[in-house]
Amino acid sequence: MRIVQKYGGTSVGTIEKIKTIADHLIKVQKEGNEVVVVVSAMGKMTDVLIGKAKEITERPDRRELDMLMSTGEQQTIALLSMALKHKGQEAVSLTGSQAGIQTTGTHTKSKIKSINKDRIEKHLKDGKIVIVAGFQGINEAGDITTLGRGGSDTSAVALAGALGCQCEIYTDVDGIYTCDPRVHAGAKKIDKISYEEMMEMSNLGAGVMEVRAVELGKKFGVPIYVGRSLGEKNGTYIVEKEQIMEEKLITGLSINENVLMVNLQNLYNKPQKIANIFSALGKQDVNVDMISQSQSVEDMVDISFTCPATEEDLLDKAVEMIATQNPALKISKNQDLIKVSVVGVGMISHSGVAGKLFEIFGEKNIKFYQVTTSEISISFTMDKDRKKAAVDAIAEAFNI
């Protein structure tokens, strides 16, 4: 059997942990498996590297930032390969480009375009454990690119899809919970969750899995396991919804603190003018989320939207373009917000969830600013200091 395993930064945070993983991988291979391993940078190494860049400039060039950040994973793959070889196990470390991972898109948040698995297949045939640097690949220009936060998950699932096998994600949590246990102590671990629900929760802020990884899992039919203990299958399986017997109204709750709300005032209410605004945002790869529009005075409108706070530098570039076309434009930003979302496939066939949420916020005097819905989710932006009150109230009301 063939298997892809991924180890996050906490799992490879020390040399002792790397040695422990090496022992486990040798055991897995001796059980008759071909093993491919994807690893993250050790501990908080990525944050350390970003910190060094910001000692030089608050807004580092994104190409050079990719070049810098990619070195974190390269340290880990080399060390794990050394540990395996020291224990008598043939192994080889490969960067993303050496592993055939081709990417496209913007630096620091590229996407995997394709994978040439020939080199990996050859090493597996030779009996080696293959260790691949997660979070990175190479673009059409030959530059190293990174896949954004959680990108090692994406690397692992994409490789599992290319190699036609299952994927196991080992991280610093023992599975996927109904909501963040650090915020709500009564959060429950989920045994099985559908690809659709996990994608929605990830997209809305749950940090356990990267949304693109889950999307690739569904596309290529890759069963994904998420857990902490090596070899113990007591975590969470991400599968097709048909494989889940119990369908709850609400499966989970996501909290996203990476939220920046932008207000653009004094805009002419002309379709082409509005189109130009979002075209400028799109050209800078700003990930626009919740959008609302209101009439201010005759022929003028105000537009509000949210985007990731980490994309503020891209937003500012777009706003410069927007301002040249709208001389009376007034801009304000609010970063003291969070987005709280409830997710569940059960909402497709049940009504009344939004009404219940409005009742909860009314009872707890929780003010919200924007609301968006999909078939399986409802999201609200609110002040950060109301996070715990909102999460506790929702979790209690929906038994999550």
C-alpha positions as CSV (number, residue, x, y, z in Angstrom):
1,M,0.0,0.0,0.0
2,R,1.1,3.6,-0.6
3,I,0.5,6.5,1.8
4,V,1.3,10.2,2.1
5,Q,1.8,11.5,5.6
6,K,2.2,15.2,6.6
7,Y,3.8,16.5,9.7
8,G,3.2,20.1,10.8
9,G,5.6,22.5,12.5
10,T,4.8,21.5,16.0
11,S,5.3,17.8,15.1
12,V,8.8,18.5,13.8
13,G,9.6,21.3,16.2
14,T,12.7,19.6,17.8
15,I,15.4,17.2,16.8
16,E,14.0,14.6,19.2
17,K,10.6,14.9,17.6
18,I,12.2,14.4,14.2
19,K,13.9,11.3,15.4
20,T,10.6,9.9,16.8
21,I,8.9,10.5,13.4
22,A,11.8,8.7,11.7
23,D,11.2,5.6,13.9
24,H,7.5,5.7,13.1
25,L,8.1,6.0,9.4
26,I,10.5,3.0,9.4
27,K,7.8,1.0,11.1
28,V,5.1,2.1,8.6
29,Q,7.4,1.1,5.7
30,K,8.2,-2.3,7.3
31,E,4.4,-3.0,7.4
32,G,4.6,-3.1,3.6
33,N,3.9,0.5,2.7
34,E,5.5,2.9,0.2
35,V,5.9,6.1,2.1
36,V,5.9,9.8,1.0
37,V,6.3,12.4,3.8
38,V,5.5,16.1,3.6
39,V,6.8,18.3,6.3
40,S,6.5,21.9,7.4
41,A,9.2,24.2,8.8
42,M,10.3,23.4,12.4
43,G,8.1,25.0,15.1
44,K,7.7,28.8,14.5
45,M,10.5,29.0,11.9
46,T,8.3,30.5,9.2
47,D,7.3,33.3,11.6
48,V,10.9,33.8,12.6
49,L,11.9,34.2,8.9
50,I,9.1,36.6,8.2
51,G,10.2,38.6,11.3
52,K,13.7,38.8,9.9
53,A,12.3,40.2,6.6
54,K,10.2,42.8,8.5
55,E,13.3,44.0,10.4
56,I,14.4,45.2,6.9
57,T,11.1,46.4,5.6
58,E,7.4,46.3,6.8
59,R,6.4,45.2,3.3
60,P,9.0,42.8,1.9
61,D,9.0,42.0,-1.7
62,R,6.8,38.9,-2.1
63,R,9.2,37.1,-4.5
64,E,12.1,37.4,-2.1
65,L,9.8,36.5,0.8
66,D,9.0,33.2,-1.0
67,M,12.7,32.6,-1.5
68,L,13.3,33.2,2.3
69,M,10.3,31.3,3.7
70,S,10.9,28.2,1.5
71,T,14.2,27.6,3.4
72,G,12.3,26.6,6.5
73,E,10.9,23.4,5.0
74,Q,14.2,22.6,3.4
75,Q,15.9,22.4,6.8
76,T,13.3,20.0,8.0
77,I,13.4,17.6,5.0
78,A,17.2,17.4,5.2
79,L,17.2,16.7,8.9
80,L,14.5,14.0,8.7
81,S,16.3,12.4,5.8
82,M,19.5,12.4,7.9
83,A,17.7,10.8,10.8
84,L,16.3,8.0,8.6
85,K,19.6,7.3,7.0
86,H,21.3,7.2,10.4
87,K,18.9,4.5,11.4
88,G,19.7,2.5,8.3
89,Q,16.7,3.5,6.2
90,E,17.1,4.6,2.6
91,A,15.5,8.1,2.2
92,V,15.7,11.1,0.0
93,S,14.7,14.8,0.6
94,L,13.2,16.8,-2.2
95,T,12.2,20.4,-2.4
96,G,8.9,21.3,-4.0
97,S,10.4,21.9,-7.4
98,Q,12.5,18.7,-7.2
99,A,9.3,16.8,-6.4
100,G,7.8,18.1,-9.6
101,I,5.3,20.5,-8.0
102,Q,4.4,23.2,-10.6
103,T,2.6,26.3,-9.4
104,T,0.8,29.3,-10.8
105,G,-0.5,32.6,-9.4
106,T,0.9,35.3,-7.1
107,H,3.9,34.9,-4.8
108,T,3.1,33.9,-1.2
109,K,-0.2,32.5,-2.2
110,S,0.3,30.4,-5.3
111,K,-1.7,27.4,-6.4
112,I,-0.5,24.0,-7.5
113,K,-1.0,23.7,-11.3
114,S,0.3,20.2,-11.8
115,I,2.6,17.5,-10.3
116,N,5.2,15.5,-12.3
117,K,5.4,12.4,-10.1
118,D,8.2,10.6,-12.1
119,R,11.0,11.3,-9.7
120,I,9.0,10.4,-6.6
121,E,7.9,7.1,-8.3
122,K,11.5,6.2,-9.1
123,H,12.6,6.7,-5.5
124,L,9.7,4.7,-4.2
125,K,10.6,1.9,-6.5
126,D,14.1,1.9,-5.1
127,G,12.7,1.4,-1.6
128,K,13.3,4.9,-0.3
129,I,11.1,7.0,2.0
130,V,10.6,10.2,0.1
131,I,10.5,13.4,2.1
132,V,9.0,16.5,0.3
133,A,9.2,20.1,1.4
134,G,5.6,21.3,1.9
135,F,4.2,24.7,1.2
136,Q,6.3,25.3,-1.9
137,G,6.7,24.7,-5.6
138,I,8.1,26.3,-8.7
139,N,6.3,28.5,-11.2
140,E,6.5,28.9,-15.0
141,A,9.3,31.5,-14.6
142,G,11.4,29.1,-12.6
143,D,10.9,31.0,-9.3
144,I,10.3,29.3,-6.0
145,T,6.8,30.1,-4.8
146,T,4.8,29.3,-1.6
147,L,1.2,28.3,-1.2
148,G,0.1,30.4,1.7
149,R,-0.6,29.5,5.3
150,G,-1.5,25.8,5.6
151,G,0.1,25.2,2.3
152,S,1.8,22.0,3.5
153,D,-1.6,20.4,3.8
154,T,-2.2,21.3,0.2
155,S,1.1,19.8,-0.9
156,A,0.3,16.6,0.9
157,V,-3.2,16.1,-0.4
158,A,-2.1,17.1,-4.0
159,L,0.7,14.5,-3.8
160,A,-1.7,11.9,-2.5
161,G,-4.1,12.7,-5.4
162,A,-1.2,12.4,-7.9
163,L,0.0,9.1,-6.4
164,G,-3.5,7.6,-6.0
165,C,-3.4,7.0,-2.2
166,Q,-4.8,8.2,1.1
167,C,-3.4,11.1,3.1
168,E,-2.8,11.4,6.8
169,I,-2.3,14.9,8.4
170,Y,-0.5,14.9,11.7
171,T,-0.7,18.2,13.5
172,D,-0.8,19.7,17.0
173,V,-4.5,18.9,17.6
174,D,-6.0,15.4,17.9
175,G,-8.7,16.0,15.3
176,I,-11.3,18.5,14.1
177,Y,-13.6,20.0,16.7
178,T,-17.0,21.6,16.4
179,C,-15.4,24.9,17.3
180,D,-12.1,26.1,18.7
181,P,-11.6,24.4,22.1
182,R,-9.4,27.4,23.2
183,V,-12.5,29.6,22.9
184,H,-15.2,27.2,24.0
185,A,-14.2,24.5,26.5
186,G,-17.2,22.3,25.6
187,A,-16.2,21.9,22.0
188,K,-16.7,18.3,20.7
189,K,-14.3,16.3,18.5
190,I,-15.9,15.2,15.2
191,D,-15.3,11.6,14.0
192,K,-16.3,12.2,10.4
193,I,-16.9,15.4,8.5
194,S,-17.8,15.9,4.8
195,Y,-15.5,17.5,2.3
196,E,-18.1,20.2,1.8
197,E,-18.4,21.1,5.4
198,M,-14.7,21.1,6.0
199,M,-14.1,23.3,3.0
200,E,-16.7,25.8,4.2
201,M,-15.3,25.7,7.8
202,S,-11.7,26.2,6.5
203,N,-12.7,28.9,4.1
204,L,-14.5,30.7,6.9
205,G,-11.6,30.6,9.3
206,A,-11.1,27.2,10.9
207,G,-7.3,26.8,11.0
208,V,-7.0,23.0,11.2
209,M,-7.1,22.4,7.4
210,E,-6.4,24.6,4.4
211,V,-9.4,24.9,2.2
212,R,-7.5,24.2,-1.0
213,A,-6.2,20.9,0.5
214,V,-9.8,19.8,1.2
215,E,-10.9,20.9,-2.3
216,L,-8.2,18.7,-3.9
217,G,-9.2,15.8,-1.6
218,K,-12.7,15.9,-2.9
219,K,-11.7,16.4,-6.5
220,F,-9.3,13.4,-6.5
221,G,-11.2,11.2,-4.0
222,V,-8.4,11.3,-1.4
223,P,-9.5,10.1,2.1
224,I,-8.0,12.6,4.6
225,Y,-7.2,11.7,8.2
226,V,-6.4,14.5,10.7
227,G,-5.0,13.6,14.1
228,R,-2.1,13.9,16.5
229,S,-1.0,10.5,17.8
230,L,1.3,8.6,15.5
231,G,-0.3,5.4,14.3
232,E,-3.5,5.8,16.4
233,K,-6.6,6.4,14.3
234,N,-8.6,8.4,16.9
235,G,-8.8,11.7,15.0
236,T,-11.1,12.9,12.3
237,Y,-11.8,11.5,8.8
238,I,-12.8,13.9,6.0
239,V,-14.9,11.9,3.6
240,E,-17.8,12.1,1.1
241,K,-21.1,13.1,2.9
242,E,-22.7,9.9,1.8
243,Q,-20.3,8.1,4.2
244,I,-21.7,10.0,7.2
245,M,-24.6,8.3,8.9
246,E,-25.7,11.2,11.2
247,E,-26.5,14.5,9.6
248,K,-26.6,17.3,12.2
249,L,-28.2,20.6,11.5
250,I,-25.0,22.4,12.5
251,T,-21.7,20.5,12.3
252,G,-19.3,23.2,13.4
253,L,-18.5,26.9,14.0
254,S,-15.6,28.8,12.6
255,I,-13.9,31.9,13.9
256,N,-11.8,34.1,11.6
257,E,-9.7,36.9,13.2
258,N,-7.9,37.7,10.0
259,V,-10.5,40.2,9.0
260,L,-10.2,43.8,7.7
261,M,-13.4,45.7,6.9
262,V,-13.1,48.5,4.4
263,N,-15.6,51.3,3.8
264,L,-15.5,53.3,0.5
265,Q,-17.7,56.4,0.7
266,N,-18.8,58.9,-1.9
267,L,-18.8,56.7,-5.0
268,Y,-20.8,57.5,-8.1
269,N,-23.6,54.9,-8.4
270,K,-22.7,53.9,-12.0
271,P,-22.3,50.2,-12.9
272,Q,-19.0,50.8,-14.7
273,K,-17.6,52.8,-11.8
274,I,-18.4,50.0,-9.4
275,A,-17.0,47.4,-11.8
276,N,-13.7,49.3,-12.0
277,I,-13.4,49.2,-8.2
278,F,-13.6,45.4,-8.0
279,S,-11.5,45.0,-11.1
280,A,-8.7,47.0,-9.4
281,L,-9.0,44.8,-6.3
282,G,-8.9,41.7,-8.5
283,K,-5.8,42.8,-10.3
284,Q,-4.0,43.1,-6.9
285,D,-5.3,39.6,-5.9
286,V,-7.2,41.0,-3.0
287,N,-9.6,38.3,-1.7
288,V,-12.8,40.2,-1.3
289,D,-15.4,38.6,0.9
290,M,-18.5,40.1,2.4
291,I,-19.9,43.0,0.3
292,S,-22.6,45.5,1.1
293,Q,-23.8,48.7,-0.6
294,S,-25.9,51.5,0.6
295,Q,-27.3,54.7,-0.9
296,S,-25.8,57.8,0.7
297,V,-27.1,60.8,-1.3
298,E,-28.6,61.0,-4.7
299,D,-26.4,59.2,-7.3
300,M,-23.8,58.3,-4.6
301,V,-23.3,55.1,-2.8
302,D,-21.1,53.7,0.0
303,I,-19.6,50.2,-0.4
304,S,-18.3,48.0,2.4
305,F,-16.4,44.8,2.1
306,T,-14.0,42.5,4.0
307,C,-10.7,41.0,3.0
308,P,-7.9,39.2,4.9
309,A,-6.0,41.6,7.1
310,T,-2.8,40.0,5.9
311,E,-3.6,41.4,2.4
312,E,-3.6,45.0,3.5
313,D,-0.6,45.9,1.4
314,L,-2.3,44.5,-1.7
315,L,-5.5,46.4,-0.7
316,D,-3.6,49.7,-0.4
317,K,-2.2,49.3,-3.9
318,A,-5.7,48.7,-5.3
319,V,-7.1,51.7,-3.3
320,E,-4.5,54.0,-4.9
321,M,-5.8,53.0,-8.3
322,I,-9.5,53.4,-7.2
323,A,-8.8,56.9,-5.7
324,T,-7.4,58.2,-9.0
325,Q,-10.8,57.5,-10.6
326,N,-12.9,58.7,-7.6
327,P,-11.6,62.1,-6.4
328,A,-14.2,62.5,-3.7
329,L,-13.5,59.0,-2.3
330,K,-13.3,58.6,1.5
331,I,-11.8,55.4,2.9
332,S,-11.9,53.9,6.4
333,K,-10.7,50.6,7.7
334,N,-11.6,48.5,10.7
335,Q,-9.4,45.7,11.9
336,D,-11.0,45.2,15.3
337,L,-13.4,42.6,13.9
338,I,-13.9,38.9,13.7
339,K,-16.1,36.7,11.5
340,V,-18.1,34.0,13.2
341,S,-19.8,31.4,11.0
342,V,-21.9,28.3,11.5
343,V,-21.6,25.4,9.1
344,G,-23.7,22.3,8.4
345,V,-25.1,20.4,5.4
346,G,-28.3,20.0,7.5
347,M,-29.1,23.6,6.7
348,I,-29.9,22.7,3.1
349,S,-33.1,21.0,4.2
350,H,-33.9,22.9,7.4
351,S,-35.0,26.6,7.8
352,G,-34.9,28.8,10.8
353,V,-31.1,28.8,11.6
354,A,-30.7,32.5,10.7
355,G,-33.7,33.5,12.8
356,K,-32.3,31.5,15.8
357,L,-28.9,33.3,15.5
358,F,-30.6,36.7,15.4
359,E,-32.5,35.8,18.5
360,I,-29.2,34.7,20.3
361,F,-27.5,38.0,19.4
362,G,-30.5,40.0,20.5
363,E,-30.6,38.2,23.9
364,K,-26.8,38.6,24.4
365,N,-26.8,42.2,23.0
366,I,-24.2,41.2,20.4
367,K,-23.9,43.8,17.6
368,F,-23.0,42.6,14.1
369,Y,-22.1,44.5,11.0
370,Q,-22.5,42.2,7.9
371,V,-24.1,38.9,7.2
372,T,-23.6,36.5,4.4
373,T,-25.1,33.1,3.7
374,S,-24.5,30.0,1.5
375,E,-26.4,26.7,1.3
376,I,-24.5,25.3,4.3
377,S,-23.2,28.4,6.2
378,I,-24.2,31.7,7.8
379,S,-21.5,34.3,8.7
380,F,-21.5,37.5,10.8
381,T,-18.8,40.1,11.4
382,M,-18.7,41.5,14.9
383,D,-16.4,43.2,17.4
384,K,-13.5,41.1,18.6
385,D,-14.3,41.6,22.2
386,R,-17.7,39.8,21.7
387,K,-16.0,36.6,20.4
388,K,-16.4,34.4,23.5
389,A,-19.9,35.5,24.2
390,A,-21.0,34.8,20.7
391,V,-19.3,31.4,20.4
392,D,-20.5,30.2,23.8
393,A,-24.1,31.2,23.1
394,I,-24.2,29.6,19.6
395,A,-22.5,26.4,20.8
396,E,-24.9,26.0,23.6
397,A,-28.0,26.7,21.4
398,F,-27.0,24.2,18.7
399,N,-25.3,21.6,21.0
400,I,-21.9,22.0,19.3
